[in-house]
Amino acid sequence: MKRYSFNTAYIQAQDLYGVELTQDEFENLGLIAWGRIGNKYTRFYKYTTTPLQTELGEYYIELPCNVDIIEAVTADYEDYQKTSSTQDHSLDNESVEDYVEAWKFNTNHYYSAGKYIKYQEVDGKLYLADNFKTVNVLYKGIIVDSEGLPSLNEKEIDAIAAFVAYSKLYKKGITTMNNAIIQTAQMLKADWKNLCTQSRVAEYVNQNEMDEILNVGVSWDRKVYGKSYKPIR
């Protein structure tokens, strides 16, 4: 499925509805519309950085702008702490853990090497419990365009353009107390609702996705010996 730049909806709002607004106004309204549509296209990212220090001595790292869900935060070394009344760490344990880690393979997307770090997320930053030379962050991030805004499909572009046009026209009607403009805005609102609903439906469902749908929606014995269970037979 082809994805387009977020600003494609800006051009469409101008071309189809004659909307005049600044880039900042469009981004604010467009992101509101995108949030109401509710589509989030994400994938896993691995981000490695060096912590910074505040004036109060706290250590933190800046998060990328497309972070949606943080899966794991780890250091660049393995956890080799031992339970002992006389010794917390052992170099022998460190060597063993590093050796075991080096031979691991076939790990999935959720796996992240290194010791897990305690952290607190505040305003796009992760505040850490201690200083670390390197910090690895595994997160699920929104797929964005070259300007850091969500990429869109054709249905989402249509819906966002309609929402921007409706919002601008409705505001103009309210501020000027013009009933004709308000009624036209209400018509655009109906268009926005229809396009919003349509944009929540996938443009195409492939066989893998249909297989998952059938696994949930039909009886447990759909896959039986001697019969084809593929969506297209």
C-alpha positions in Angstrom: 0.0 0.0 0.0 1.5 3.3 -1.1 2.0 6.0 1.6 2.1 9.7 1.0 3.5 12.7 2.8 1.3 14.3 5.5 1.3 17.6 3.6 -0.4 16.0 0.6 -3.6 16.6 2.6 -2.7 20.3 2.8 -2.5 20.6 -1.0 -5.7 18.7 -1.4 -7.5 21.0 1.1 -6.4 24.0 -0.9 -7.2 22.5 -4.3 -10.6 20.9 -3.5 -12.0 23.3 -0.9 -10.1 26.5 -1.5 -8.9 26.6 2.1 -6.5 29.3 3.0 -4.4 28.6 6.1 -0.8 28.6 7.3 1.3 25.5 7.5 1.2 25.6 11.3 -2.6 25.8 11.2 -2.9 22.9 8.9 -0.6 20.7 11.0 -2.6 21.4 14.1 -5.9 20.7 12.5 -4.5 17.8 10.4 -3.1 16.0 13.5 -6.4 16.4 15.3 -8.2 14.7 12.3 -5.5 12.0 12.1 -6.0 11.3 15.8 -9.7 11.0 15.5 -9.4 8.6 12.5 -7.3 6.4 14.8 -5.1 4.7 12.2 -1.5 4.1 13.5 1.0 2.5 11.2 3.9 1.4 13.3 7.0 -0.8 13.3 9.8 -1.6 15.7 12.8 0.7 16.0 16.1 0.4 17.9 17.6 3.6 19.2 21.0 3.9 20.8 22.2 7.1 22.5 24.4 8.5 25.3 22.6 10.0 28.4 22.8 13.7 29.1 22.9 15.4 32.5 20.7 18.1 33.9 21.8 21.0 36.2 20.5 19.0 39.1 22.6 16.0 38.2 19.8 13.8 36.8 20.6 11.7 33.8 18.2 11.5 30.8 17.9 10.8 27.1 15.8 12.5 24.4 13.3 10.3 22.7 12.6 10.3 18.9 9.5 12.2 17.9 7.7 9.1 16.5 7.7 7.0 19.7 4.4 5.4 20.4 5.1 2.5 22.9 8.4 1.8 24.7 9.2 -1.9 24.7 12.5 -2.1 26.5 15.3 0.2 27.8 18.7 -1.5 28.3 22.3 -0.8 29.0 25.2 -1.9 26.7 26.2 -4.7 29.1 24.6 -7.8 30.4 23.1 -8.1 33.9 25.6 -10.1 35.9 24.6 -9.1 39.4 24.7 -12.0 42.0 23.0 -12.5 45.2 25.6 -12.4 47.9 26.2 -10.8 51.3 29.8 -9.9 50.4 29.9 -9.3 46.7 27.4 -7.8 44.3 29.2 -8.5 41.0 31.6 -11.0 39.7 33.9 -10.7 36.6 33.4 -14.4 36.1 29.7 -13.9 35.9 30.2 -11.1 33.4 32.3 -13.3 31.1 29.7 -16.1 31.2 26.8 -13.7 30.4 28.7 -12.1 27.6 29.6 -15.5 26.1 25.9 -16.7 26.3 24.7 -13.5 24.7 27.1 -13.7 21.8 25.7 -17.1 20.9 22.1 -16.2 20.9 20.3 -16.2 17.5 16.8 -16.4 16.1 15.6 -13.7 18.5 12.4 -11.9 17.7 11.5 -8.2 17.5 10.8 -7.9 21.3 14.3 -9.1 22.3 16.8 -6.5 23.4 20.2 -7.3 24.6 21.7 -5.7 27.8 20.7 -5.1 31.3 17.2 -3.6 31.9 17.3 0.0 33.1 14.9 1.7 35.5 13.5 4.8 33.9 10.7 7.4 34.1 9.2 8.9 30.9 8.4 12.7 31.1 7.6 15.0 28.2 9.6 13.1 25.5 12.5 12.3 27.8 13.5 9.2 29.7 15.0 10.0 33.1 17.3 7.2 34.3 18.1 5.9 37.7 21.9 6.1 37.1 24.5 7.1 34.6 25.2 4.7 31.7 27.7 4.9 29.0 25.2 3.8 26.3 21.5 3.3 26.4 19.5 1.1 24.0 15.7 1.8 23.5 13.5 -0.7 21.7 10.2 1.0 20.8 7.2 0.8 18.5 7.2 3.9 16.5 4.8 5.6 14.1 5.9 5.5 10.4 6.5 9.1 9.5 7.5 11.1 6.4 10.6 13.1 5.8 9.3 16.0 7.9 8.5 13.8 11.0 4.7 13.8 10.4 2.6 10.6 10.0 2.5 9.2 6.5 -1.0 8.8 5.0 -2.9 6.7 2.5 -5.3 8.1 0.0 -8.4 7.6 2.2 -6.8 9.4 5.1 -5.8 12.3 2.8 -9.4 12.8 1.7 -10.7 12.7 5.3 -8.1 15.1 6.7 -8.6 17.6 3.9 -12.4 17.5 4.6 -11.9 18.0 8.3 -9.5 21.0 7.7 -12.0 22.6 5.4 -14.9 22.0 7.8 -13.0 23.4 10.8 -11.9 26.6 9.0 -15.4 27.3 7.5 -17.2 26.6 10.8 -14.9 28.9 12.6 -15.5 31.6 10.0 -19.3 31.1 10.3 -19.2 31.4 14.1 -17.1 34.5 14.2 -19.1 36.3 11.5 -22.5 34.9 12.8 -23.3 33.9 9.2 -25.9 31.1 9.1 -25.2 30.3 5.4 -21.6 29.6 6.1 -22.5 27.6 9.2 -24.9 25.4 7.1 -22.2 24.8 4.5 -19.8 23.9 7.2 -22.4 21.3 8.5 -22.5 19.7 5.1 -18.7 19.5 5.1 -18.9 17.9 8.6 -21.1 15.2 7.2 -18.6 14.6 4.4 -15.8 14.4 7.0 -17.7 11.8 9.1 -18.3 9.6 6.0 -14.7 9.9 4.8 -13.4 9.3 8.4 -15.4 6.0 8.5 -14.1 5.0 5.1 -10.5 5.7 6.0 -10.7 3.2 8.9 -11.4 0.4 6.5 -8.3 -1.2 5.0 -7.8 -0.5 1.3 -7.0 -4.1 0.7 -7.0 -7.3 2.8 -4.3 -9.8 1.7 -4.5 -13.6 2.2 -2.3 -13.5 5.4 -4.6 -10.9 7.0 -7.7 -12.8 5.9 -6.3 -15.9 7.5 -6.0 -14.1 10.8 -9.6 -12.8 10.5 -10.9 -16.3 9.8 -9.0 -17.8 12.7 -10.9 -15.4 15.0 -14.3 -15.3 13.3 -15.0 -19.0 12.5 -15.0 -22.3 14.2 -11.8 -23.8 15.7 -11.9 -26.8 13.3 -11.6 -24.7 10.1 -8.1 -26.2 9.5 -8.7 -30.0 9.0 -6.6 -32.7 7.4 -7.1 -33.1 3.7 -8.8 -29.7 3.1 -7.4 -26.4 1.9 -8.0 -23.7 4.5 -6.5 -20.8 2.5 -8.8 -17.9 1.7 -8.3 -18.4 -2.1 -8.5 -22.1 -3.1 
